[in-house]
Amino acid sequence: MSHLWGAQFMSTKDPRCTWVIPCYNEANRLPYLKYVHFLKANTTSFLWFVNDGSIDDTMAVLDKLQKKFPDTVGLLNLNKNVGKSDAVRQGVIKALETSNTQSIGYLDADLSTSLEEADLLSHKISTSCNFVFGSRILKLDNVIERKWHRFFIGRVVATAISRILQIEVYDTQCGCKVFSREWARVAFDKPFLSRWLFDVELFFRLMRFVGKNNFLSQSREVPLKQWIDTADSRVSWSYGLKLWWDLFKIWKTYR
């Protein structure tokens, strides 16, 4: 069972871009003031927070933010924890149902990718570009801070994912992606096989929808200017083994 706050405000003025932000026990690490700063300056974006069955004070923090910005913040409260993949999926579906937003993306609640940079990515969505995703490629002119063990594991997983997808992609797992309305509807239509590797399924679904060549020509992998690793992670170490089983299931289903 779920409950909605703020959805009624979206019918009067459709946002240019809607961001879905899944939250699970984020009360002590949600960068509240960064959200406030962005919402004061940006009136063309809508933030859909999905409280994924948190057992701390996350709901109270999100409720405070929604009441402060009722025209640009919506809140979907899930009574039971369903995992990131379905929390994002339910948020995207609500965004599609309650507005004619032009594009829909999702972000990590800790804002490892800032709202300002995510907003810049959303401006790349156009008639010829339906999917844009951030990439944590370290270059001379950007700041990418990742713990060495996460970077190492991430590169191993990313290489395996690229081979499974059979496309050259550096970073499928960065938590900042934005889609055109049409592509979002296709990508999030059905539940995902994996709670965490749903990003890989998104690529498969979109390639199946438009074909590999059209997918490649209408997608953009954009190196981020800044990405900061957070102190903790919602992915447990025990998932390391299950991750490969999830990858196998995804490959077997979509090949």
Protein Blocks (a to p, Z undefined) as FASTA:
>chain_A
ZZdehklmmmmoccfbdcddddehkllmpcfklmmmmmmmpckbccddddehiablmlmm
mmmmmmmmmmlcccdddfbdebjklmmmmmmmmmmmmpccfbdcdddfklmaafklmmmm
mmmgcfklcbdcdddddcfkbccdddfklmmmmmmmmmmmmmmnopacfblmbccdcddf
klmmmmmmpccfbfklmmmmmmmmmmmmnojklmmmmgccdddfbdcddfbdfbdfklmm
mmmmmmmmmmmmmZZ
